[in-house]
């Protein structure tokens, strides 16, 4: 097979000696797939893996490979899926409209379409970005893989680290798309495609979430539409056997569990994590939800020793450095389910980002309201009063000064006011040589691009659009996806079903965040489903008492100190900054400074695991 697909044959080490079809399957995350290198028209493959089902279909010189699950309202595409497999549906969409056919495909997926006669390759991922896909330009085409580190096995793809990505990781606690930790390797964003045609690479978005800024729909009208959409979304995700659900006791996971319980006659298997640490354990809410829905509840209480055991697992599982500490409880929760025979887990991720549940949405409202005060009143009266020396000496005065300082910063930059790298001059954090090799302004540019690309003029919708990318696709979905894969189970996200995503854009902003009440519409819509205690509880999630335990558990403390000492020798961070992190962590600020310490530890662990 020549042309655009020729480079695929016999190149990746993990599939060396296999044909182009094997390689395409392996690139999408199923290296055990084995096919003949030449298939007849209409030949198909379907296989399963913890990261999602893999399917392949070939006809008329076009090969379609898909990881994940899809459906379509288009009769021809739906028929191809039903008669053959999901990849056949992708090929049908391609036959109809080329890359424009992506708009007719719904679900959670990463896909590749290779048309050998025209030397064309199309790559794409789902609307939420639940399924990852990376690519790099090589001689004559594109190399692609589900993992960035797997892609570097290609002889023309560099395994050299991108220094800018290291800075971005320390800023965001992850490496955000479209960049990766490796030079030249890029990641697709949610709903993005990359197409190689006629020797040229192009990329764009085949879908965007439309926000109706001027919707006049009522709460009752929207709720009547919401309930069947929610039920259908959970039913689609629940297709299959050996099913379980994450249950933190929060609004989202409880809604998924309750809806799932209403679909069948057997108890839902739920899985929850607890912590024996003050301020972290929320098992009482998970138990309340389980009792409400007569679920078969499974619990695990995380211990400090579990963190020590999880660190090497995490550093091996992620294809890039990843610094979200709640990966630890996510892994142990998924492992508990796997050990019980569960193979598919439903997660509640996404509700905050589509219905207005993150605390910053309400907080930023205050700043935006301040900006509406006439400038003469702000500059001539309010701000001079706040700057009076006597007021500044008092704690309320200092807090007010901080708020006014933040109010002068426009969104989305304002949301980064408490970022570790914003609170200390960069020259005091980083080695001068490292700082000279990077662009400190890149994180802000990445944030602004997504914020401004939103199909809305309202700041709350724009913040939610930003969170769909950075908080959800880059962070939470990557966290849960890799940890469930490491545990051997598949994850599905009912609240990120395409129908719910589209519906969420129709909910007016004033119903998403009503006054200072977050997720007003969602909470009222599920009032008949959930106990009031869960509806009214404050958001928490899978927080991890790492910072506290790292000061009290000797093996964890030793691992942390050894990792920090090793990272210091890399001459990226100033020794004085690392010393200050250690001091603050030990002297009464364990939880706050434990966050940055975890981020540095996991970077060191990821690098050392790979001999870098």
C-alpha positions in Angstrom: 0.0 0.0 0.0 1.7 3.2 -1.2 1.2 6.9 -0.7 -0.2 8.5 2.5 -0.6 5.2 4.3 2.7 3.7 3.2 4.6 5.1 6.2 2.3 3.2 8.6 3.5 -0.2 7.4 6.2 -1.8 9.6 7.2 1.4 11.3 5.9 1.5 14.9 7.9 -0.8 17.2 4.8 -2.0 19.0 3.4 -3.5 15.8 6.6 -4.2 13.9 6.1 -6.8 11.2 2.3 -6.2 10.9 0.5 -4.6 8.0 -1.0 -1.2 7.6 -4.4 -2.3 8.9 -2.9 -3.7 12.1 -0.9 -0.5 12.5 -4.0 1.7 12.2 -5.8 -0.4 14.9 -2.7 -0.3 17.1 -2.4 3.4 16.7 -5.9 3.9 18.0 -5.1 1.9 21.1 -5.4 -1.8 20.4 -2.0 -3.3 19.8 -3.2 -6.8 20.1 -5.4 -6.6 17.0 -4.2 -8.8 14.2 -5.5 -8.7 10.6 -4.4 -9.8 7.2 -2.6 -7.0 5.4 -4.9 -7.3 2.5 -8.7 -7.4 3.1 -11.6 -7.8 0.7 -14.0 -5.0 0.2 -16.5 -5.0 3.0 -14.1 -6.7 5.5 -14.6 -5.7 9.1 -13.0 -6.1 12.5 -14.4 -5.5 15.9 -12.5 -5.9 19.2 -12.6 -4.7 22.8 -10.1 -3.0 25.0 -10.3 -1.1 28.3 -10.0 2.2 26.5 -13.1 1.5 24.3 -14.2 -0.8 21.5 -12.0 -0.8 18.3 -13.6 -1.4 14.9 -12.3 -1.3 11.4 -14.0 -1.3 8.0 -12.5 -1.3 4.5 -14.3 -0.8 1.1 -13.2 0.6 -2.2 -9.7 1.6 -1.1 -11.0 3.5 1.9 -10.1 2.2 5.4 -11.9 3.5 8.5 -10.8 2.8 12.0 -12.6 3.9 15.1 -12.1 3.6 18.9 -15.2 4.2 20.9 -19.0 4.0 20.4 -21.0 6.0 18.0 -24.6 6.5 16.7 -26.2 8.6 14.0 -29.6 10.0 13.1 -28.7 9.6 9.4 -30.4 6.5 8.0 -27.5 5.4 5.8 -24.9 5.8 8.6 -27.1 4.1 11.2 -27.7 1.2 8.8 -24.0 0.8 8.2 -23.4 0.7 11.9 -26.1 -1.9 12.4 -25.2 -4.1 9.5 -21.4 -4.1 10.0 -19.8 -2.1 12.8 -19.2 1.5 13.9 -16.2 2.0 11.5 -18.6 1.2 8.6 -20.7 4.1 9.8 -17.7 6.3 9.7 -16.9 5.2 6.1 -20.6 5.8 5.1 -20.3 9.4 6.5 -17.1 9.9 4.6 -18.7 8.6 1.4 -21.6 11.1 1.8 -19.7 14.3 2.6 -16.0 13.8 3.3 -14.9 15.4 6.5 -18.2 17.3 6.7 -19.7 13.9 7.4 -18.2 14.1 10.9 -21.2 16.3 11.9 -23.5 13.3 11.5 -21.5 11.1 13.9 -22.3 11.2 17.6 -20.7 9.5 20.6 -17.3 9.1 22.2 -14.7 8.3 19.6 -11.3 8.8 18.0 -11.2 7.9 14.3 -9.0 7.7 11.3 -10.1 7.5 7.6 -7.5 6.6 5.0 -8.4 6.9 1.3 -5.5 5.3 -0.5 -6.5 6.3 -4.0 -6.3 10.0 -3.2 -3.6 9.8 -0.5 -5.9 11.4 2.1 -6.0 10.9 5.8 -8.6 12.3 8.2 -8.3 12.2 12.0 -11.0 13.4 14.4 -12.1 13.1 18.0 -15.5 13.5 19.7 -17.2 16.7 20.8 -16.2 16.4 24.4 -12.6 15.2 23.7 -13.2 12.1 25.8 -11.1 9.9 23.4 -7.5 11.2 22.9 -5.6 11.3 19.6 -2.2 12.6 18.8 -0.4 13.2 15.5 2.9 14.4 14.0 3.9 15.3 10.5 6.3 12.9 8.9 7.7 12.6 5.4 4.7 12.2 3.0 2.0 12.2 5.6 0.9 12.0 9.2 1.7 9.6 12.0 -0.9 9.2 14.7 -1.6 7.3 17.9 -3.8 7.4 20.9 -0.7 8.1 23.1 1.9 10.7 22.6 4.7 8.5 23.9 3.7 5.7 21.5 3.9 8.1 18.6 7.6 8.7 19.3 8.3 5.1 18.4 8.0 6.2 14.8 11.5 6.8 13.4 10.6 10.2 12.1 8.9 11.5 15.3 11.2 13.1 17.8 11.2 11.9 21.5 12.9 15.2 22.5 11.1 17.0 25.3 9.5 20.4 24.6 10.7 22.8 27.3 7.7 25.0 26.8 5.5 22.1 27.6 7.4 21.6 30.9 6.6 25.2 31.8 3.0 24.8 30.7 2.7 21.6 32.8 3.9 23.5 35.9 1.4 26.3 35.1 -1.6 24.1 34.4 -0.5 20.9 36.2 -0.9 19.2 32.9 0.2 19.7 29.3 -2.8 21.3 27.5 -3.7 20.5 23.9 -2.8 21.2 21.2 0.8 20.8 22.4 2.4 17.8 24.0 5.4 17.0 26.0 7.3 15.9 22.9 8.5 18.3 20.2 6.4 18.1 17.1 3.6 15.9 18.5 0.2 17.6 18.7 -3.0 16.6 20.4 -6.5 17.1 18.9 -8.8 19.4 20.8 -12.5 18.5 21.4 -14.4 18.3 18.1 -11.3 19.0 16.1 -10.1 17.3 12.9 -6.8 17.1 11.2 -6.7 16.3 7.5 -3.8 15.5 5.2 -4.7 16.0 1.6 -2.5 16.7 -1.5 0.6 17.0 0.7 -1.0 19.7 2.9 -2.1 19.5 6.6 -5.2 21.4 7.6 -7.2 21.4 10.9 -10.4 22.8 12.2 -13.6 22.1 14.2 -16.5 20.2 12.8 -18.8 21.2 15.6 -19.1 23.9 18.3 -21.5 24.3 21.2 -24.0 26.9 20.4 -25.0 29.1 23.4 -28.3 30.9 23.1 -27.5 34.2 24.9 -31.0 35.5 24.4 -33.1 32.4 25.2 -36.5 33.2 26.9 -37.3 29.5 27.7 -38.8 28.9 31.1 -37.5 26.6 33.8 -40.6 24.4 33.4 -40.4 24.2 29.6 -36.7 23.3 29.7 -37.1 20.7 32.5 -39.8 18.9 30.5 -37.3 18.5 27.7 -34.4 17.8 29.9 -35.7 14.6 31.6 -36.1 12.4 28.5 -32.8 13.7 27.1 -31.1 12.7 30.4 -32.7 9.3 30.5 -31.8 8.6 26.9 -28.2 9.7 27.5 -27.8 7.4 30.5 -29.5 4.5 28.6 -27.0 4.9 25.7 -24.0 4.9 28.1 -25.4 1.9 30.0 -25.5 -0.4 26.9 -23.6 -3.6 27.8 -23.0 -5.9 30.7 -20.9 -5.9 33.9 -21.9 -2.3 34.5 -21.0 0.0 37.5 -21.0 3.7 38.4 -18.7 6.0 40.2 -20.6 7.6 43.2 -19.0 10.4 45.1 -22.3 11.6 46.5 -22.2 14.8 44.5 -24.9 16.1 42.3 -23.6 14.6 39.0 -22.7 11.1 40.1 -25.9 10.8 42.1 -28.0 11.9 39.1 -26.3 9.3 36.9 -26.8 6.6 39.5 -30.4 7.6 40.1 -31.3 7.7 36.4 -29.5 4.4 35.9 -31.4 2.8 38.7 -34.7 3.9 37.1 -33.8 2.1 33.8 -33.5 -1.5 35.2 -34.8 -4.0 37.7 -31.5 -4.9 39.3 -29.5 -2.8 41.8 -26.8 -0.5 40.4 -23.3 -1.4 41.5 -21.8 1.9 42.8 -18.2 2.5 43.8 -17.1 5.2 46.3 -13.8 6.3 47.9 -13.4 7.6 51.4 -10.6 9.2 53.3 -9.7 9.0 57.0 -8.8 12.7 57.1 -10.7 15.7 58.5 -12.4 17.7 55.8 -11.9 15.2 53.0 -14.3 12.4 53.5 -17.8 12.7 52.0 -18.8 9.0 52.2 -22.0 10.0 54.1 -23.4 11.5 50.9 -22.4 8.5 48.7 -24.2 6.3 51.3 -27.2 8.5 51.2 -27.4 8.3 47.4 -26.9 4.5 47.5 -29.7 4.1 50.0 -32.0 6.4 48.1 -31.6 4.3 44.9 -31.3 0.9 46.6 -27.8 0.5 45.0 -25.4 -2.2 45.7 -22.7 0.0 47.3 -19.0 -0.7 47.3 -16.6 1.4 49.4 -12.9 1.7 49.8 -11.0 3.9 52.3 -7.8 5.3 50.9 -4.7 5.1 53.0 -1.3 6.9 52.8 0.3 3.7 51.7 -2.0 3.6 48.7 -0.5 6.9 47.4 3.0 5.4 47.6 1.7 2.4 45.6 -0.1 4.5 43.1 2.6 7.0 42.2 4.6 4.5 39.9 1.3 3.3 38.4 0.3 6.9 37.5 3.7 7.9 36.2 3.6 4.8 33.9 0.0 5.1 32.8 0.1 8.7 31.5 1.8 9.4 28.2 2.7 12.9 29.5 3.3 14.3 33.0 0.0 14.7 34.7 -0.4 16.5 38.0 -4.1 16.0 39.2 -3.7 14.3 42.5 -7.3 12.9 42.4 -6.0 10.4 39.9 -5.1 8.3 42.9 -8.6 7.8 44.3 -10.0 7.5 40.8 -7.6 4.6 40.1 -8.4 2.8 43.4 -12.1 3.2 42.8 -11.9 1.8 39.3 -9.7 -1.0 40.5 -12.2 -1.9 43.2 -14.8 -2.2 40.4 -12.6 -4.2 38.2 -11.8 -6.7 41.0 -15.6 -7.2 41.4 -15.9 -8.1 37.7 -17.1 -4.7 36.5 -16.0 -3.9 33.0 -17.9 -0.6 32.2 -18.1 2.3 34.5 -20.4 5.4 34.2 -18.9 8.7 35.4 -20.7 11.9 36.3 -18.1 14.2 34.8 -19.3 17.2 32.8 -22.3 18.6 34.7 -20.4 21.5 36.1 -19.0 22.6 32.8 -22.3 22.5 30.9 -24.8 23.6 33.5 -22.8 26.2 35.5 -21.5 24.4 38.6 -18.0 25.7 39.2 -17.6 28.2 42.0 -15.6 30.7 39.9 -18.7 31.4 37.8 -20.4 33.0 40.8 -17.2 34.6 42.0 -16.5 36.2 38.6 -20.0 37.7 38.6 -18.9 40.0 41.5 -16.0 41.3 39.5 -18.1 41.8 36.4 -20.7 43.7 38.3 -18.0 45.9 39.7 -16.9 46.7 36.2 -20.4 48.1 35.5 -20.0 50.8 38.1 -19.2 54.2 36.3 -15.5 54.6 35.9 -15.5 58.0 37.6 -17.0 56.5 40.8 -14.6 53.5 40.8 -11.5 55.6 40.1 -12.5 58.7 42.0 -14.1 57.4 45.1 -14.1 53.6 45.7 -10.5 52.8 44.9 -8.9 55.8 46.7 -10.9 54.9 49.8 -9.7 51.3 49.7 -6.1 52.4 49.3 -6.2 54.4 52.6 -3.2 53.2 54.8 -5.4 52.6 57.9 -7.8 50.3 55.9 -4.9 48.4 54.3 -3.6 47.4 57.7 -6.7 45.5 58.5 -7.5 41.9 57.1 -10.8 43.0 55.5 -9.0 45.9 53.9 -6.3 43.8 52.4 -8.9 41.4 51.0 -10.8 44.2 49.5 -7.6 45.6 47.9 -6.9 42.1 46.4 -10.4 42.0 45.0 -10.1 45.4 43.4 -6.7 44.5 41.9 -8.3 41.4 40.4 -11.3 43.4 39.1 -8.9 45.4 36.9 -7.7 42.2 35.1 -10.0 41.1 32.3 -11.3 37.6 31.8 -10.0 35.0 31.3 -6.7 36.1 32.8 -8.4 37.1 36.1 -9.1 33.4 36.8 -5.4 32.7 37.1 -4.9 35.2 39.9 -4.2 32.4 42.4 -2.0 30.3 40.1 1.3 29.4 41.8 3.2 30.8 38.9 1.3 34.1 39.1 1.9 34.7 42.8 5.7 34.7 42.7 8.0 36.4 40.1 9.1 33.8 37.6 12.8 34.7 38.0 12.4 33.6 41.6 10.8 30.3 40.6 12.8 29.2 37.5 16.4 28.8 36.6 17.5 31.6 34.3 18.6 29.3 31.5 15.3 27.5 31.5 13.3 30.7 31.6 15.2 32.0 28.5 14.1 29.0 26.5 10.3 29.4 27.0 7.5 31.9 26.3 6.0 32.8 29.7 2.9 34.3 28.1 1.9 31.1 26.2 -0.5 29.8 28.9 -2.5 33.1 28.9 -2.6 32.9 25.1 -4.0 29.4 25.1 -6.7 30.4 27.6 -7.7 33.5 25.7 -8.0 31.6 22.4 -10.5 29.2 23.8 -12.4 31.8 25.8 -12.7 34.1 22.7 -13.6 31.2 20.4 -16.8 30.6 22.3 -20.1 31.0 20.5 -21.3 33.5 23.1 -20.8 37.0 24.3 -21.7 36.2 27.9 -18.8 35.8 30.3 -20.3 32.8 32.1 -20.9 30.9 28.9 -17.4 31.8 27.8 -16.0 30.5 31.1 -17.9 27.3 30.7 -16.6 26.9 27.1 -13.1 27.4 28.5 -13.7 24.8 31.2 -15.0 22.3 28.6 -11.5 22.3 27.2 -9.1 22.9 30.1 -11.0 21.6 33.1 -12.8 18.8 31.4 -11.0 17.5 28.2 -7.4 18.3 29.3 -7.8 17.4 32.9 -10.8 15.5 34.3 -11.4 13.3 31.3 -7.7 12.5 30.9 -7.5 11.8 34.6 -10.5 9.4 34.6 -9.7 7.9 31.2 -6.2 6.9 31.9 -6.9 5.6 35.4 -9.8 3.5 34.4 -7.8 2.1 31.5 -4.9 1.3 34.0 -7.5 -0.5 36.2 -8.9 -2.5 33.2 -12.3 -0.9 32.9 -14.0 1.2 30.2 -15.4 4.7 31.2 -18.4 6.3 29.8 -19.8 9.8 30.5 -23.6 10.1 30.2 -23.7 13.8 31.0 -21.4 14.5 28.0 -23.8 12.8 25.5 -24.0 15.0 22.4 -27.8 15.6 23.0 -27.2 16.9 26.5 -24.3 19.1 25.3 -26.5 20.7 22.7 -29.4 21.1 25.1 -27.2 22.8 27.7 -26.5 25.6 25.2 -30.2 26.4 25.2 -30.4 27.0 28.9 -30.3 30.7 29.6 -27.4 32.0 31.7 -29.7 33.3 34.4 -31.0 29.8 35.0 -27.5 28.3 35.0 -26.2 30.7 37.7 -29.1 32.4 39.3 -27.8 35.2 41.5 -25.0 33.4 43.3 -26.6 29.9 43.1 -24.7 27.6 40.9 -26.5 25.1 38.6 -29.9 26.5 39.5 -31.6 24.8 36.5 -30.0 21.4 37.0 -30.7 21.4 40.7 -34.4 22.2 40.3 -34.7 19.7 37.4 -33.5 16.8 39.5 -35.3 17.8 42.7 -37.7 14.9 42.4 -34.8 12.5 41.9 -32.3 13.4 44.6 -32.4 14.0 48.3 -32.3 17.7 49.3 -29.0 17.0 51.3 -27.3 16.2 48.0 -28.8 19.0 46.0 -27.8 21.6 48.7 -24.4 20.2 49.5 -21.3 22.2 48.6 -19.1 20.8 45.8 -16.1 18.7 46.9 -15.2 15.8 44.5 -12.4 13.3 44.9 -10.0 15.6 46.9 -6.9 13.8 48.2 -5.2 14.6 51.6 -1.8 14.2 50.0 -0.4 17.3 51.5 -1.3 16.2 55.0 -0.2 12.6 54.7 3.1 13.6 53.1 4.0 15.2 56.5 2.9 12.3 58.7 3.4 9.0 56.7 7.2 8.2 56.6 7.3 6.2 53.4 5.4 8.9 51.5 7.4 11.7 53.1 10.6 9.9 52.0 9.4 9.4 48.4 8.4 13.1 48.2 11.7 14.4 49.5 13.7 12.1 47.3 11.7 13.2 44.2 12.2 16.9 45.1 15.9 16.4 45.5 16.2 14.6 42.2 14.2 17.3 40.4 16.3 20.1 41.9 19.3 18.5 40.0 17.5 19.2 36.7 18.0 22.9 37.2 14.5 23.9 36.1 13.3 25.4 39.4 15.4 27.6 41.7 16.7 25.7 44.8 15.4 28.5 47.0 11.9 28.1 45.6 11.9 24.4 46.2 13.2 25.1 49.7 10.4 27.5 50.3 7.8 25.0 49.1 9.2 22.5 51.6 9.2 25.0 54.4 5.6 26.2 53.8 4.4 22.6 53.4 5.9 21.6 56.8 4.9 24.8 58.6 1.1 24.6 58.7 0.1 24.9 55.0 0.3 21.3 54.1 -2.8 21.1 51.9 -2.2 24.3 49.9 1.5 23.8 49.2 1.0 20.1 48.9 -0.6 20.8 45.5 2.5 22.2 44.0 4.7 19.6 45.6 2.6 16.9 44.1 2.9 18.5 40.7 6.7 18.6 40.9 6.9 15.1 42.3 4.8 13.7 39.5 6.9 15.5 36.9 10.1 14.0 38.3 8.5 10.5 38.6 7.3 10.7 34.9 10.8 11.8 33.7 12.7 9.3 35.8 10.4 6.4 34.8 11.5 7.0 31.2 15.2 7.5 32.0 15.0 11.2 31.0 
